[in-house]
Amino acid sequence: MIPAARPIIGDEEREAVDRVLRTGMMAQGPEVKAFEEEFSAFVGGRHCIAVNSGTSALHLGFLAAGLKAGDEVIVPSFSFAATANSVALAGGVPVFADIDPKTFNMDPAHVETLITEKTKGIMPVHLYGHMADMDVFEAIGKKHGITIYEDSAQAHLASLNGRRSGEWGKVASFSFYPTKNMTSGEGGMIVTDDDHVDHLARMLRNQGGVIRYQNEIVGFNNRMTDIHAAIGRVQVTKVEAWTQKRRENAAYLDANLKGVITPYVRPGSEHSYHQYTIRIPGATGASRDAMIAAIKEGGVGCDVYYPTPIHRLPSFNQKLDLPMTEMVVQEVISIPVHPSLTQAELEQVVSVVNDVVAKA
């Protein structure tokens, strides 16, 4: 089976972990500081605050930026649950917007219809590694005096008009989960250009203080360990080459898949292809799931990201009219694009998917 994702952990990562273990100092320390500084080079030199997960990055980012109980944040429903969970965990209210089915990202026109006096934030998700319309959202934020956030969990090195993911919103949040484009084993990064947000985020992750035993506010234990940071530091040196390989693999799939809608790339965008997600026009959830089973029988791993819109999950359970979201969740399949694919594996992916689609 060709896996849908294949984390790449090599000798350099193992040696980095061993180096930390030999010091006997494994909690947040010099490796975390160095990882933050090195990742900052990918986001225009902005402040970077390492934490223990992508969800923690989202959650603490909202708190550090001043989100208050009852504040509304507009988010897409077509995303991973953490997008909305983090708003709720910070005391806010997620308001769900529809998407543009061409890009899979939140539709700015629909977002504008959802803005109320309670709207304090808009958080696009760069789903699958394709940048949301950040230039448009930036303009909407300025027009209405609303803070713009970025859920960049899947968008390491993605860019729009020369500005990378993480360089747009007041706060951006990255994930280093094992299947992401780079990993620290587990972890996340808060990114901001605001000194006050930076200071608050550093306190929030560390029991409310930056100096030992001088706790200034009520905080959390959301620190990243030096073990995880050491892995991340190695991966920072590799992610650009891996991203280029993902783009090359995607170009091959674009050129050879038949009978499906391949991922759209907006002019001026650079996709980072965390996922390569195709659409099967007119599919129902059941017919699409039958195709997934057949693709897996052909030895190609694949999955649906995400089969249930967040607003319909039991945790939120809202009845909303989001027609594009409801259509896309029945049509999408994500197939392998990761940088460790061989040419033979790419050819197998194309052959199997084309055969299954032709027979459907």
Secondary structure, DSSP 8 states (H G I E B T S, - for coil): -B-S------HHHHHHHHHHHHHT--SSSHHHHHHHHHHHGGGTT-EEEEES-HHHHHHHHHHHTT--TT-EEEEESSS-THHHHHHHHTT-EEEEE-B-TTTSSB-HHHHHHH--TTEEEE--B-GGG----HHHHHHHHHHHT-EEEEE-TT-TT-EETTEETTSSSSEEEEE--TTSSS-SSS-EEEEES-HHHHHHHHHHTBTT-SSTT---S---B-B--HHHHHHHHHHHTTHHHHHHHHHHHHHHHHHH--SSB-----TTEE---SSEEEE-TT--HHHHHHHHHHHHHTTB--B-S-SS-GGGSTTT------HHHHHHHHHEEEE---TT--HHHHHHHHHHHHHHHHH-
